[in-house]
Each structure stands twice: as C-alpha cells, then as structure tokens.
Amino acid sequence: MAKESYHHFKGNRLNRSEAIQRKVVELILRSKLTDKERESSKVFELKHSSGCMQVGRILAEKRGLNKEYAELICVLHDIYVIVKGKYKGHAHLGAGIAEKILRKTGNFSEKEIKLISAAIFHHSEKQVYASNPYVELAKDADTLDCFLYDNVEAYYTHNKPPEVAKEYFKRIIRLRKEMGMRPLQKYENFIRQLERKIHHDSI
C-alpha cells in the first residue's frame, strides 16, 4: 500500500487552521458578488489572502510567535472585503465576522478568538505601533504582501492621507531590513515627497 500523501486540502484530514483557510477560499469562489460590484477582484482577494498568510507564517517563525495564530489572522484579515466587497471600515467590521466563523467551528477557545479578532480589528492602523505582537504581525504581513505588487506605491500616495501613507513607507523600509531584503531608494523618495506635501498643506 502506497504511503498516504499530503492532503492538498481535500477530504476531512485538515487541521483547524487549514479548515478555515479552505473556507475562506470557498467564500471567495462561491461569492455571488461580481468583480464590478467589488472594490477589488476575486483574483486579488484569493492572491492576497493566501500571500498574506504565507508572509505571516514566515514572520511568525522569525519572531518566535505562534504560526497557527498568524495563519488565521492573516487569512481572515480582509474577511469583510471577501464577504461584502467593500473596504470602508473593513478591519473593524471584519473582526466580528471572523469571530463568528471561528466560534461556529467549536474548535477555538474564547481567548484564541479574542486574540485573532483583535489583530484583525487593528490591522489597518499602519500608522500606529502596538505592543501586541500579533496586531503588529497582521499589519506587517499585510504591508509586506501588498508591497510585493507592482506600482502599489501610487495607490497609497493617492488614497491615504499623506501622514498615514508616510508611515506605510516607513513600515515597509523597516520590514525589508528585518527580512534581509535589499533597501529600495524609491521608498525614501516617497517619504520625502510626502513630507513636502505635509509641510505645504500645513502652511
């Protein structure tokens, strides 16, 4: 008899984190909201939820944090966008949805649910540095994954207040250094541009 191979997310041998991961993918694939009705495409939601989770796993290992919690935080961080298709208030609103999903499985303690939902609730506050390492992991995994996409810088400079956008660039500079990635001068240039805009707007 051949040795049983990796489950490839088929069947019922998934652990509790993998079951949530599969549920998130199924929610995206089965959603009746079309891309025209969404602020981002289903393709992006699939890529970002998965990419963010993998980045979160790496950060958790590097920082000595619980890898399973990192997986769950990251795969659920944009659950409101996945379900409703909208970004406004998605972090705060998504935390409640994530709590319901986790609680419904019966596999998570209230302490675990609160830890995961708190990280989701605060993950959009990139300009704030929290003492909770899982809150910071959520922000950092989201940031690092997003900055791996081409031309994302323009999105932040045009869609975020300059004071907030500046902190996104400061965060990605710090993250790239932590991960041993080469520094990119363009991020320093964006910070200087934003500082000039902040100064100009204050006059």
C-alpha positions in Angstrom: 0.0 0.0 0.0 1.4 3.4 -1.0 2.2 5.8 1.7 -0.5 8.4 2.2 0.5 11.7 0.7 -0.2 15.3 1.6 -4.0 16.0 1.6 -3.8 19.0 -0.8 -6.8 20.5 1.1 -9.1 17.6 0.0 -11.1 15.4 2.4 -11.5 15.7 6.1 -7.9 15.5 7.3 -7.4 19.2 7.5 -6.3 20.7 10.9 -8.4 23.6 12.3 -6.3 26.3 10.6 -6.4 24.6 7.3 -10.2 24.2 7.5 -10.5 28.0 7.9 -8.2 28.5 5.0 -10.3 26.3 2.8 -13.5 28.1 4.0 -12.1 31.5 3.0 -11.1 30.3 -0.5 -14.6 28.7 -0.9 -16.3 32.0 0.2 -14.4 33.8 -2.5 -15.1 31.3 -5.2 -18.8 30.9 -4.3 -19.5 34.6 -3.8 -22.3 36.0 -5.9 -20.7 39.4 -5.9 -19.2 40.1 -9.3 -15.9 42.0 -9.8 -18.0 45.0 -10.9 -19.7 45.0 -7.5 -16.4 44.6 -5.7 -13.7 47.2 -4.9 -11.1 44.5 -5.7 -11.3 41.4 -7.9 -11.9 37.9 -6.6 -8.5 37.1 -8.1 -6.8 39.7 -5.9 -8.7 38.5 -2.9 -7.5 34.9 -3.5 -4.0 36.1 -4.1 -3.8 38.5 -1.2 -5.4 36.3 1.5 -3.1 33.4 0.5 0.0 35.6 0.1 -0.5 37.5 3.3 -1.0 34.2 5.2 2.3 32.8 3.9 4.1 36.0 4.7 2.6 35.9 8.2 3.8 32.3 8.7 7.4 33.5 7.8 7.2 36.5 10.1 5.8 34.3 13.0 8.7 31.9 12.7 11.2 34.7 12.5 9.7 36.4 15.6 9.0 33.3 17.6 5.2 33.7 17.5 2.5 31.1 17.2 2.4 30.1 13.5 -1.2 28.9 13.6 -2.5 32.1 15.0 -0.5 34.0 12.3 -2.1 31.9 9.6 -5.6 32.5 11.0 -5.1 36.2 11.5 -3.7 36.7 8.0 -6.2 34.6 6.1 -9.1 36.3 7.8 -7.8 39.8 8.0 -9.8 41.0 4.9 -12.8 38.8 5.5 -15.2 41.8 5.4 -13.9 42.6 1.9 -14.3 39.0 0.9 -17.9 38.8 2.1 -19.1 42.3 1.3 -16.8 43.5 -1.4 -16.1 46.9 0.3 -13.0 48.3 2.1 -14.6 51.1 4.2 -14.3 50.1 7.8 -13.3 46.6 6.8 -10.9 45.9 9.6 -13.3 46.7 12.4 -16.3 45.1 10.7 -14.3 42.1 9.7 -13.3 41.3 13.2 -16.9 40.4 14.1 -17.3 38.2 11.1 -14.0 36.4 11.9 -15.2 35.8 15.5 -18.4 34.2 14.2 -16.5 32.0 11.8 -14.1 30.8 14.4 -16.7 30.3 17.1 -19.0 28.3 14.8 -16.4 25.6 14.4 -16.2 24.9 18.1 -12.5 24.4 17.8 -11.2 27.6 19.3 -11.2 28.9 22.9 -12.6 32.4 23.6 -9.1 33.6 24.4 -7.9 32.4 21.0 -10.8 34.0 19.2 -10.2 37.4 21.0 -6.5 37.3 20.1 -7.2 36.7 16.5 -10.1 39.1 16.2 -8.1 41.9 17.9 -5.3 41.6 15.4 -7.9 41.8 12.5 -9.7 44.7 14.2 -6.5 46.8 14.3 -4.7 45.7 11.1 -5.5 48.8 9.1 -3.9 51.1 11.6 -0.5 51.0 10.0 0.5 54.4 11.4 0.1 53.1 15.0 2.7 50.8 16.6 1.1 48.5 19.1 2.6 46.5 21.9 0.6 43.4 20.9 2.9 41.3 18.6 0.0 39.7 16.8 -1.5 43.1 16.0 1.8 44.2 14.6 2.2 40.9 12.7 -1.2 41.5 11.0 -0.1 45.0 9.9 3.3 43.8 8.8 2.2 40.8 6.8 -0.5 42.9 5.1 2.1 45.6 4.3 4.8 43.3 3.0 2.5 41.3 0.8 0.9 44.4 -0.7 4.3 46.0 -1.5 5.2 42.9 -3.5 2.7 44.1 -6.1 3.9 46.4 -8.9 3.0 50.1 -8.6 1.2 49.8 -5.2 3.0 52.9 -4.1 0.8 55.1 -6.3 -2.3 53.6 -4.6 -1.1 54.5 -1.1 0.0 58.0 -2.1 -3.3 58.8 -3.8 -5.7 57.0 -1.4 -4.2 57.6 2.0 -3.7 60.9 3.9 0.0 61.8 3.5 0.7 61.4 7.2 -0.6 57.8 7.0 1.0 57.0 3.6 4.3 58.1 5.0 4.0 55.5 7.8 3.3 52.8 5.2 6.6 53.5 3.6 8.4 53.7 6.9 6.9 50.3 7.8 8.0 48.6 4.5 11.5 50.0 4.9 11.7 48.5 8.4 10.2 45.2 7.3 12.6 44.8 4.3 15.5 45.4 6.7 14.1 42.8 9.1 13.7 40.3 6.4 17.2 40.8 4.9 15.9 42.3 1.7 17.8 44.9 -0.2 16.9 48.5 0.6 15.0 50.4 -2.2 15.7 54.1 -2.5 12.3 54.7 -4.0 10.6 54.3 -0.6 12.9 57.0 0.9 12.0 59.2 -2.1 8.3 58.7 -1.5 8.7 59.7 2.2 10.4 62.9 1.2 7.7 63.7 -1.3 5.0 63.1 1.3 6.9 65.2 3.9 7.0 68.1 1.4 3.2 67.7 0.8 2.6 67.6 4.6 4.7 70.7 5.0 2.9 72.5 2.1 -0.5 71.6 3.4 0.3 73.0 6.8 1.2 76.4 5.5 
